[in-house]
Each structure stands twice: as C-alpha cells, then as structure tokens.
C-alpha cells in the first residue's frame, strides 16, 4: 500500500492515527519489500509481528513465510481486519498490548523460538527491548524498525557517546546488524526523526551471567553505572541503592584489571560481568 491508499483507508474507516499509541504507518512498499528480503525469513518460518497496523508488512510477509501471528493493540484496526477479511489465511490476528504479552507462553504455543518483525512505536521501544532481554532464551531473532537514535545505541561499541545500558546487555547475548536506514518521509503521519531497521540475532543459551549469585544483578549494576555516566564507576555505584562501598567496588575493579577512575562507558560486557562476579566475592 502507498501513502494515498493508507490515508484513504484511515479516513474512510475513521481510523485516525493515535498519537498515544505512537502510530506511524509505513507507506513505502519498496521499503517493506527490502525489510522482508533483508530479514532472512524463509518459507518454513513462523513469524511474530508486533503491531500489524493496516497490514502493509503483514500481507507480503505472509506470502513468504509459513505463518504470521500478529499482535495489535488498536481495537479499531482489529475491527477493520475482521470486517474486511483482508488478511491472508496464514495470518492469525491477536488483540494484545505488546508490553503485557507473555512471550514465553507464545513461544510454547508457536512451537519454536520466536522470530519477530516489528515497526515499533517509539514510545515503547525501550521497554520492549528490555522485555525481549528477559525472554532471550525463547528468542531466535528480531528485525525491528526503531528510532534512529535507539538503533544506534543498541549497536554502539564501548567508548562511544551512544554506548549505554542496552548496548552492554545486548552485546552479551546477541549480534546486532543494521539492515536499513529509513527516512521519515516513508511514514504517515511523518515523524520528526528518521528510523533504522536492525536485526538482533540472539545467541543460544546458556548465557554467561546465569552463574551470578543474584538474578538480574548484572542489569542492576549496568543501569547504576550509566545512571550517572559522568561520574567514575566507583562513585556511580557507591551512590546507588546497591549497597556497595567504594572499597568493595575498587577491590572488584582491581581484580578485573580496571582503573579506579574508569567510567561505565569504557567497560565492555565482559568487563561488567567480571565486575559482578568479583563483587559477589567481596
């Protein structure tokens, strides 16, 4: 579907894009085709699509894969597809809030690790990315359209300005590839920023941090380190609610061969993991 088609449907069906849902409909079929081609999806794949919208991605994707399970929060869009019966027979539409979905249960229902495709509303991209981390053992890959800045942060390397919490955590369980840059003009309504399509290939479990004494400890330490990123890691962690003294943190850094003056942005995933392990012993 092109821009004219989408605007006509939205007007006729009284489905004005909802700002609170962050709805920006992709209106360039060439971009849609590139995303499907670059995703690596095959005819034997069952794909979970997050946010079906008017089906611009859903319909051509369904022609290339075994099945598509589409989650959609907008009740009006669910009604539209139910009335028009316009989606292919191998598409199963589910009315659901992405952030409330039990992805573990969905992986069991679909009978395989999840392969996800999504044009994500900017407002929920960060919470959803953290949610995917929590169920990484049930993930195969995800191809996501993200705000350019979020995509850059996700793929950033240590020591760079964009490097942050998600950069560290995803580096420990996946490989990130930037597939495509997408100009804001390819959407309706047009957002104020450009987008990027990234592919996350999740590593198979077990993951290195599973040996830590406290579950989610790594996430807590990484978040605390970047919460005050201008401070040294020692000061950032010591002033957090984690309960470590400067002496404990300094000792753990020393055991990992790291300077007491180092900042969070200079640490790799392995550095953070070793820090956590040494703090377990302090």
N, C-alpha and C positions, 0 to 999 in steps of 0.2 A: 504493500500500500504506500502511496505517496502522500505528500502533505495535504493536497486537495481532498483525497479520499478520506483521510483521517479527520480533517476539520468538518467535512460533510457529515460523517457518522456521528461525531461528537455533538454537532448541532441538532441533527435530526432526532437523536436518541436522548437529548438533554443530558449528556454526559460531560459537562464542562470539566476540564482538568482540575483536580482538587489540590490546592496548594498544600494543605495539611498532610496529604499523602505523598507529596513530592512527585506528582505525576508529570513526566516529560516523555511524550511518545516519540519513538524513533520513526522518522518519516522518510528515510533514505533506504530504498530496497537494496541498493548496491552495498551499503554498509552492512545490512543484515546478512546478505549472502557471504560477505567477507568474514564476518564473525563465525558463521556456521562452518565455512571452509577451514578457517584457522583453528577452530576448536579441536579438530581431530575426532569429532564424534563419528561413529560408524553405524552401519545398519543393524548391528546387534545390540546397540546401547539403549538403555532406558534412561531418559534424561529428566531431571527435576528442574523445572523452570520456575524461578521466583519472580512473580509479577507478570501475569500474562498480558495485561492491557487489552488492546484490540486484536491481538494475535499476529502482529507484524513479524515477530520472530517465531512464534508457535507454529504457524501453518507451514512455512517452508522447512522448519526443523523437523516436523512430523513426517515429512516426505523422505527424510534422510536417515531416520533412526527407527528403532523398534517401537518405542512408545514415549510419550511425553506426559509427565504428571505436572500439572500447572497449579501453583498456589496463587490465589488472588484475593486481596482484602476488600476490594471495592464491590459492594453488593450490586451496584448499578451495572457494572461490567459483567458480573456473573449473570444477571438477568438478561443482558443483551445477548450473550452467547447462548443461553438457554432458549431464548425466543427465536433467534436466527438459525440455530443449529448449524453454525458456520465452521466449526472446528472439525478436523479430520477424526475419523473413528478411533484412531490410536492415541487420542488426547483425552486425559482424564482431568477435569477441572475441579479444584477443591477450594472452597471459600475459607480462607485462613489468613490470619496475621502471621507473617514470616517469623516475627520475634517470639511468638507463642507456640510455634510448631515444634513438636517433639521429633527431631530429625533422626534420633536413634530408632524410634518406632517406625518411622517412614522407611528407613533403610531396610529394616526387617520385612516390612510389607512389600517393598520393591524387590527383595531377594538378592540385593547386592550392595556393595559400597556405592555411595552417592556420586553421581556426575551432575554437576549443577551448572545451569546457564542463567544469567540474570542481567537485566538493565536495572540497577538498584537506585531507588530514591536516595539522593544524597544524605537525607536526614537520618537514614537507618543504616548506612554503610558501615560505620564504625561498630555499633552494637552487633550487627550481623557477623562481621568479621571475627569478633571475639566469640560469638556463639559457635561459629564453624571451628574455631580452635578447640572448643570444649568437646566437640564430637569428631575430632580429626581421625580417630581410628575407624570411623564409619565413612570416611571421605576417600574418593579416588582423585577427582579433580574438580575444579570450579573455574568457569570462564565468566568473568564479571565486568560489566560496564560500570566504571567508577568515576567520580570527580577526579580530574587530572591530578590534583594535589594529593588525594588519598592514594591513588595508584603509585605515585612517585614515592610516597612514604613507605608503602608496602614493599617496594623493590629496592629501597635505599640501602647503601652499604655503610658500615661503621665509619665514623669520622666525617660524615657529610651532614649538611644542615637539615635535610629531610629525614634523617635517621631517627627512629623513635621506638616506642613500645611495640607496635605491630611489626616493625621491621625486624626487631630482635626475635620475637616469638615465632613469626612465620619462617624465619631463616632456620629455625631449629627443627622444623617438621615438614618443610616443603621447598620446592624450587619455583621461583616466580619468573614468568616471561611476559614482557609487554608485547601484545599482539598487534595493537592498532590504536592510533590516535584518532579521536572523533571530534570534529568541530561542533561548536554549539549550534550552528545553523542546521544541523541534521535532526533537530528535535522540534517538537511543538508541544507546549509553548517553548520558546527558545530560552535555555538557562543563561545565566550570566558568565558561566565558565565553560571551558572545554572539558571533554571526557577522555578516558583512556580505557581500552579493553585489555585486561590482564588474565593470564592463565596461571592458576595455582595447582601444581602437581604435588599432591601430598605423599610424603614418604610412608611406607608401610610401618605399622607398629612392630615392636615396642619402641617407645621414644626415650631418649636419654634421661629426661627429667623424672621418669617414673621411679627412679631409685632414690629420689629425695625423701627425707623423713616425713615432710609435711606436704600433702597435696596442695597444688596451686601456689606453693611458696615462690617458685621462680617468677610467676606472674606478678605477685605482690612486690618482689624486690625490684623487678624491672620497672614497674609502674612508679614505685617510690623514687627510683634513681632518676627518672625523667620528669617527675613532677616539679622538681626544682633543678632543671638541667644546667643552669648557670653555676650552680654550686658544685664543689667536688663531690664525688660519690660518697665519700665518708660523711660529709656534712649533710648531704641529702638524705641518706639512710638513717643517720643518727637523729635527725629532726623529724623523722616519720613516726608512725604509730607502731612500727615493727618491733620496737623494744631492744634494739641492739645498741651497745655502747660504741663510742669511737674506737676504743681499744680492741673490741671484738672485730669490728669492720677492718681496721688497719691490719690486724693479725691475719684475717682471711685474705685480704688483698696481697699481703706479703707472701703467703703460702702459694698464691697463684702467680707470683712474679710480677705483680702490678704495683704501680706507684700509688702512694697515698694521696697524690694530687690529681689523680685521674678523674675524668668526668664520665658520666654514663654513656655519652655519645661515642666514646672511644672504645667501648667494650663490645666484643663480638658475642654471639650466642654462647659459644663455648666458654668465654670469659665469665659471663653471668652464671652459667651452670656451675663452673668450678667454684665461683664465689659462694653460691648457695650451699654447695657440698661442704666447703670449709666452714661456713657459718653454722652448719649442722653440728660440726665437731667442736665449736667454740663454747 
